[in-house]
Structures are given as C-alpha cells and as structure tokens.
C-alpha cells in the first residue's frame, strides 16, 4: 500500500508560509494544481485552514526541504514511516502441516460427537478439511471409519482453544442453555399457577356437601315413617 500525505492542503499552507519552495514543487508534493497553490499564497484560497507542519508529523525531513529549496527541479519525497503496520492477511483455508493431516479425521469425529451444533463450515475452518470429508465421517462412510478415534483438535494442534470456543459460541448463540431448560421443567408458568386449584380440597368440600344432603334426607324419612305407622294401626 503506497504511503499518502496527510492533509495535503493544510501541508501546502504551511509550506507556502514557512519555506521558499516553488509553487510547482509544493503542488507536486501535495498533489495540488500550481494555480491552487498560487491562490493559497495570494490569500484567495484556504483562508480558514491552519497549516500542518510535515516535519512534526514525520512525513518530511528538514534536509529534504533545504535540498529542494536549493534545487527547483528537485521533487520532495515523503519520509519513510518510523513504524510499519503489517498488512492484514487475506482469509483463506487453514493450512495444516503434512505431519498432522492424518489426524484430521479423528478431530472431525471428536467435533461431530462433542459439538453437534457446530456446522460443517465451522469444522472446515477449524481443522482445514472439506465438507465432503465431514459428511463421510458423519455418515460413517469414510474409508477409514473403523479405525477412527475421536481426539480433541486442540490437543492435536490443529486449532487453538480460543478458535474452538469462538466457533462453539457462534453455533450456540440464541439457543437455550441446559440450566435454563432444567429451570423451565421445574417451574410452572404464571398462567398455570393462577388457574390452578387444589383438587383435594375441592373433593373434600364436595364430600362434605354430599354427606350433609344424605343426613338431611335420612332425617326427613324418619319423620315421615311414624305418621305412616299410625295410619296403618287405624
């Protein structure tokens, strides 16, 4: 990535005010038009812009400015950065050393058994394998299925524990946790608790009501029986 000048117009303002460089030199260094630099020098442009010292920002050296002031044909060059930021690497399939490639089927089997929620794409990123191989191990159609043994990919050195935890977290994001499921099984919902009535108490009340009705009926029958006896005697 090519190095670029920070705030070119503010740098041009500072160079116009503090150096004897030509308009062409300043324009070439700040990627401006020479007429624009002339307008800055005449006060017709960039009136509200504060000059930026390129020496303080480390983008230009004092020796480079003096060299350009002595030679109008000399073009100013940006100073090399003191700290180089490494370029980000492009994402691609994980490289697996040749000595560890034979352990990939065992790692895949371990992931399939212990983390069934992890998708094939995540397993492929962790172990550096293909979806076809993962599918064969899932369906037990791999050519070496009889000899495979589940082994932790972290222990085998195929991935780091951090990468494994991240993939598991992504796969389980939004899913209820086991302790939450257990809590739901133990507790009743609010609707159930509000509408719930104890069966034993209601049955007991019905029993008491029935007994009272029975005793009342028996009492009435006893009162009617003596009257009937008197009529028979007559």
Secondary structure, DSSP 8 states (H G I E B T S, - for coil): -----SSHHHHHHHHHHH----HHHHHHHHT--HHHHHHHHHTSS-TT-----TTTTTSS-HHHHHHHHH-TT--------SS--------------GGGGGGHHHHHHHHHHH-TTS-HHHHHHHHT--HHHHHHHHTT-STTGGG-----HHHHTSS-HHHHHHHHHHHHTTS--HHHHHHHHHS--HHHHHH---HHHHHHHHHHHHHHHHHHHHHHHHHHHHHHHHHHH-
